[in-house]
Amino acid sequence: MTLVLGIGLRAGTSYRELRDLVDRALTGVVGVVGTVATVEGREDEPGLQRLVASLGAQLLVASAVDLAGQQVPSPSEQVGELAGTASVAEAAVVLAGAELVVPKVKSAGATVAVGLLGPAAPGYSCADRDVVHRVIAERRDVRRGFLDKPVDDELLTRVLEAAHRAPSVGLSQPWDFLLIKDVATRRKIHDLAAAQRDAFAASLPADRRSAFDGLKIEAILDTPLNIAVTCDPARGGRHVLGRHADPRTVWFSAAIAVQNLWLAARAEGLGVGWVSFFDPAEVGAVLGLPAHVELLGYLCVGHVSEFAAAPELVRSGWAARRPLAWAVHQEQWGYRGLPGSSVSTTAALQDAAASSGRVGGGSQVLRLVVLDGGDVAEHLGAADVLVVQVGAEQPAADFGVLWRPARTADEAVELGVEVARDLVLQGVGELLVSSIGDSLVAERLTEGIRWGGLACGAVVKRVDEPAAVTDSPA
């Protein structure tokens, strides 16, 4: 609900007096103040200016003549003689188009009234909403099927305009778009991607490498246009609003611009493929980027023969989509459930895992080591090993290590369920699990892995027990 505050005040009324009066007037009122309205001549009062800023509201200034024309429940002859209108606070609320819900409240130097604006702004029509959701659902990371057809300049400009309308922290707009058509430049970029593909393939277990061989990871030379999206982390200088506490917001902003571009391209019938098999510094050197500008994304863009019904990684069996219900927590972490449904707490995790649905079918065999203390590095010699570290101390960054510092035994179970389910989504069909360390947290996380893996259709084996226990979903 959006609220309007009507405020009448004497010259020199302090911010503290105004704030206390507003808090009193808003007691029991649900909503967010969007507008503060007052009479002309009081808009520059320091106390009022500070109040408006603290509320994050807009200031509406009305003439005494306009205020005098409003019907209000509590007119005052004395105010009329002093201000030229029998009401300021209540009349300002009515003039702003709000319904008066709290008549004027007084202090020594001010009056405040509260109004409620009408129904929330309407959404789009059902047909228009369906188009938006359809574009989102049918967006694809395209690698194949590009046509030998140039991208029209007007069409490309529309797509870039959509990207450029993205929200950004402090309106810093940290992105730039480098359009690349030159074949020689694209060939250099292609060679960099090919080298990274080979390096990644060499890091995979044999069964995963075989599956990877059938995947196409870029269309750099297959498309008439490549777009490098860059980010200037310091754009806007020292005092960009909202960036000081979390500098990552600059990168988030540039990524949203890519998403806007992608959706607009899909609506226009253009395919887009994001290539991530790069060392950004090497690409930056080929493109001649200034040292302070960093590569965020490299996109292959062009007309396509068709858009696939499902993402290529899903169709190939490389990975599966994560159900929304796994990703929604209510009020605090671990209380999972869609809006309107009963939530799953850590006390009922076994039931939650059992009802998660079978999403398995992958063939990858993964050795999973649950570790509480000890040297992580000694377990990372083989590509088919993943270490889950449950200790409080964060290990050095390594894709072979998942850090899951469970605070309680119940949370350890939940984290174990999540680890197993997410691995199954990435093509793991069999988990060989061992737990090193005698802590309750490590054992409970291992138990959660078993529940989560079985619920999703994986085979789970404990290989650290004298008589190895094999569980399967059959």
Helices and strands as residue ranges (DSSP letters): E 2-9, H 15-25, E 32-39, H 46-55, E 58-62, H 64-68, H 77-83, H 89-95, E 99-106, E 110-116, H 126-138, H 153-164, G 169-171, E 175-180, H 183-203, H 206-213, E 225-231, H 249-267, E 270-275, H 280-287, E 294-303, H 312-315, H 324-327, G 346-348, H 349-354, E 364-371, G 377-379, E 385-389, E 401-403, H 409-425, E 428-436, H 440-455, E 459-462, E 469-471
